[in-house]
Amino acid sequence: MAMEAATIEQLIKEGIPDAAVEIADLRGDGDHYAALVTSAAFRGKSRVQQHQMVYAALQGKMGGELHALALTTAVPENA
């Protein structure tokens, strides 16, 4: 079962309220996405910890409804 890009964005924003989220459907199939998530909440955290925060926000859907997500995280420059 494919997941909509809007649903991915919504889940991430619910889990990380200040996040700016950009989602791209890599293959047009609703199963392979790339996401850029920018949040001040990532400041001081390792890249692994940042990714864990995003995966937690996805509420266990990664690997199930959401087949593949190429994830990039960043801290905003002005935060």
C-alpha positions, 0 to 999 in steps of 0.5 A, spaced: 500 500 500 502 506 497 503 512 502 501 519 499 507 525 500 502 529 504 501 524 509 508 523 510 509 531 510 503 531 515 506 525 520 513 529 520 510 536 522 506 532 527 512 529 530 517 535 529 512 541 529 517 546 527 519 542 521 520 544 514 519 538 510 520 537 502 517 531 499 519 528 492 516 522 489 522 519 486 519 514 481 512 516 481 509 510 484 508 512 491 513 508 494 519 511 493 520 518 496 526 523 498 525 528 504 528 534 506 527 535 513 529 542 516 528 543 524 531 547 529 530 541 534 536 537 530 541 542 533 546 539 537 544 532 535 548 527 530 545 525 524 543 518 526 539 522 532 536 526 527 534 521 522 531 517 528 527 523 530 524 523 523 522 515 523 519 516 530 514 521 527 513 516 522 509 512 527 512 505 525 510 506 517 517 506 515 518 499 511 510 498 511 506 503 508 512 507 506 517 502 502 523 507 501 525 514 504 531 517 502 532 522 508 536 528 508 536 532 515 538 539 516 538 545 522 536 552 519 541 557 518 538 562 522 536 558 528 
